[in-house]
């Protein structure tokens, strides 16, 4: 075990620093020990005197940029006073199994990226997780960060063993945050205001997600979530392109305050979706919006004030377009009575006039 702060190692640390930093020559060893995480690549300096292996215990208040990057023999890290772990600090420490940082509030970009053995992590005060902070931590099964407020881009990307997240204080989650977390079954983020692009993309085991305050669903946010069957978005106003593409099991989605849907492939391949209501005055049922929704039998347009533009293949392979090969079902679009005659004679819509019904 390498104990970074005990007196028996002060001389090793001091000698290593002196060999590269001549200005430290007049300092006593114990005066230099606290510099371990303040000098770039200081871990390399120590490695010249004593190979870094086993578990590390320290009292540093921060871990410097890349301090222990790619040190494959480190198995544990315990820093009781550290409040900040800088970028790439433990990058690809492939043998790191445990990390205890009881007062740490911020973890920088890729700080633990590639720590594929990290399964035991203790950071109860963490508030900020930077981009790719825990990406590819393949042994991590949970995200025990009760105070976490901001999740950076791809922060947990590739955490293939992560099964559940309960992050009640998160208000901001950036793109790709949980991309490829293939074992995740539940996600509770009740205060998150936006789900950015690719946030849960490829989470093929995701069964339920709580997003009570979410206002924006980004591009491909849930694409490939093949197990997700029901989704309630009570405050969502915007859904971007491909947001639910390939959600094969999604049968119910409710978004009563929706004000904008992106023009492309939003529900492409949602083969279990049966009914959907667009609650605002939509102007375009766009390109491939409901393509391959094999069970879509009811689309409600209660708020339209004019006939929306109908994009190419918007209803291809749906019961609304006459597809009955696998289900034998017939689908309809329900519109206000005042617009019925305009719908059945409008370009694109006239080809499916028998599928137009009055609300």
N, C-alpha and C positions, 0 to 999 in steps of 0.2 A: 504494500500500500504506500502511496506517495502522499504524505501529509504536507500540504503546501505552507502551512503557517507555524508549524512547530519549530522550536529553536534549533533542533538538530539538522534542519535543512536550510537554515538561513545562510550558512557559509556557501553551500552549493549554489543557491540563488544569487548571492552576492558575486561569487566568482564568475558565474555565467554572464551577469549583467556587465561587470567590469570589462569582460573580454570584448564587448561590443560597444559599450558606452563609457569612454574614458572619463567623462566629467563626473562619473559616480565614484571615482577612485578614492575620494576622501571620506565617503560615507561608511559608517559602520554596518556590518551585515544586517543587524536587526532593523536598522533604519531603511534598508533597501528592500526588505521582504515585501512591504506593501506595494511595491512597484510592479509586482508580477503581472498584473492585468492592465497596466497602464502603458506598457511598451509593446509596439507591434512585434509579433512573432517571438515574444518572450518565451513561449512554450518551447520553441526550437532551441533557445539558449539553454534551458534547463535540460532538454533532452541530450545535449552534448555532455552534460555531467552525469545524468541519471536517466535512463529510459523511462518515459511516461507509461505506466501500466497500473492495473488494478484500479482502486477507487481513490478519488481525490476529495479531500476535505479542506475547506478554506474559509477565510473571513473577509475576503475582498468584497468591496461594495459594488463592483462592476466587473464584467468579463469583457476584455477588449476584442476588437475586430479580429476574427480568425485565430484567436488565442490558442485553441486546441484543435484546429481544423485538421481532419483526416488522421488524428491520432488513434489508430485502430486498436490499440491495446487498452485504452481506458474503458473501464466497466461501470464506473459510478462517479457521480459528481454531487457534492453536498456543500453548499455555500449559504450559510445561515444569515449573512448580512447583505448579500448581493441583491440590489434592487433593479439592475439592468444587465441583460445579456446582449451584447452587441452582435452585429451581423456576422454570420459564418463562424461564430465562436466555437461550436462543436460540430461544424459541418462534416458530414460523413464520418463520424466516430462510430464505426459499424458495430463495435462491441459494447457500446454504452447501453446499459440495461436500466439504470435508475438515475434520476435527477431530482434533487431536493433543493428548492429555492423558496423558502417559506415567506420571504418578504419581497420577492421579485414582482415588479409591476409591469415590466415591459420586456419583450423579447423581439430582437431585431430580425431583419431579413435573413432567411435561411439558417438561422442560428442552430437549429437541430435537424436541418434537412439531411436526409439520408441516414439518420440514426436508426437503422432498421431493427435493432434489438431492443430499443427503448420501450419498455412496457410499464414501468413504475415511475410515475412523474408526480411531483408534489409542488404545486405553485398556486396556493389558495388566494394570493393577492394579485394575480395576473390580470391586467386590464387591457393590454395591447399585445396582439400577436401579429408581427409583421409579415410581409409577403413570404410565402413558402417557409414560414418559421418552423413548422413541424412536418413539412412535406416528406413523404416517403418513409415515415416512421411506421413501418409495416407491422410492428408488434403492439402498437398502441390500441387498446380496446375501448377506452373512454377518454373524454376530454374534461378532466376535473378542474374546471376553471370557473368557479361560481361568480366571480366579479368581472369576467371578461366583457369588455364593451365594444371593442373594434377587432374585426377579423380581416387581416390583409389578404391580398390576392394569392390564391393557391396555398393558403396557410396550412391546410390539412390534406392537400392534394396527394392522392396515392396512399393514404393511410388505410390499407386494405383490410385491417382487422377492426377498425373503429366501428362499433355496433350501435352506439347511442350517444347523443349529445344533448345536454340539458343546459342551455346557456341563456338564462332568463334575463340577463342584463345586457346582452348584445343589442346594440342599436344600429350598427353598420357592419355589413358583410360584403366584401369585395369579390370580384370575379373568380370563379374556380375554387372557391374556399374549400369545398368538400368533394371536388371532382375525383371520381374514381374510387370513392369509399364504398366498395362493392358489398360490404357486409353491414353497412349502416341500415338499421331498421326503423329507428325513430329519431326525430330531430325536433326539439322544443326551443323555439326562438320567438317567444310571444311579443317581444318589444322591438324586434328588428324592422326597420322602416323600409328597407329595400333589399331585394335578393338580386345581386348583380349577375352578369352573364356567366353561364356554366357553373353556377354555384353548387348545384347538386347533380351535375351531369354524370351520367353513368353509374349512379347509385342504384344498382339494379335490385337491391333487397329492400329499398326504402318502402315502408308500409304506411307510415303516417308522419305528417309534419305540421307543426303548429306555428302559424305566421299571422297571428291575430291583427298586428299593426302594420303588416306589410302593405306598401302602397305601389311599389313597382316590382314587376317580375321581369328580369333581364333576359337577353337572348339565350336560348338553349339552357335556361336555368335548371329545368327538370328533364331535359332531353335524355332518353334512355333509362328513365326510372320505370322499369318494366313491371314492378310490383305495386306501385302506387295506385290505389283504386279510388280514393275519395280525397278531395282537396277543397277546403273552405278558405276563401280569401275575402273576408268581410270588408276590408278597407282598401283593397287593391283598385287602383284607377288605371294602371297601364300594364299591358302584357306585350312583350317584345317578340320578335321573330323567333320561330322554332322553340318557344318556351316549353312546350309539352310534346315536342316531336318524339314519336316512338314510345309514348307512355301507353303500352299495350293494354294494361289493366284498368286504366283510368275510366271509370264509368260515370262519376259525378264530379263536377266542378262548379262551384258557386262563387260568383264575384258580383254581387248586387250593385256595387258602386263603380263598376268598370266604366271608363270614359274613353279608352283608346286601346285598340288592338293593332299590332304591327301588321303590315300588309303581306307577310309571307310565312306559310307553312306552320302556323302556330300549333294546330292540332293534327298535323300530318301523322298518320299512322296510329292514331288513338282508336284502335279497333274496337274497344269496349264502350266508348262514349255513346250514350243513347240520346241524351237531351242536352241542349245548351241554350241559354238565354243571353242575348246581347242587349243590355239594358239602356244603351245610349243610341243616339242618332248616327249610326254607322253609315259611312258613305261608300265603302268598298268591301265586298266579300272577296278577298284577294286571292292571288295565285296560290293554289294548293292548300288553302287554309284548312279544309276538312278532308283532304285527300286520304283515301284508305281508312276512313272511319266507317268500317263495315256495318256497324250497328246504329248509326245516327238516324233516328226516325223522326226527331222533332227539333227544329231550330226556330226559336221565337225571336221576332224582331218588333217588339212592342213600341219602341220609341222612334222609329224611322219617320222622317217627314218627307222623304223622297225615295225613289227606287235606287238602291245602292248599285254601284258598278259591280258586275260579276266577273271575277278574274278567271283566267284559263285554268281548267281542271280543279276549280275550287271544291267541287263535290264529286270528283272522280272516284268511282268505286264506293259509293255510299248509297243507301236505300233512297235518299232524296233524288239521286240522279238515275234511279231505276235499277241499282245493283241489288239483286236478290239471290244470287247464286248460292251463297253459303248460309244465308239466314232466312230467306223467303219473306222478308219483311219489306214494307213499303214506308217511305219517309216523306215528310212534308215540311214546308217552310210556312210559318204562321205570321201573317202581316196584318196591319190595321185595315179595317174594312174600307176606309177612305182611299186606300192606295191599291186595292185589289186589281182593278182594271188596268192600272198603269203597270203593275208587276207582270201580269199575264201577257202584255203586249210589248214589254221592254226587251231590248237586245240581250240575248243570253238567257234571260228568264223565260222568254216565250217558248223556248225549246223544252221547257219543263213545266209548262202551264198547268198540267194536271196535278202537279205537286204543290201548288200554291193554295193555301187555305187562309180563311179569315179567322183572326183571333177571337 
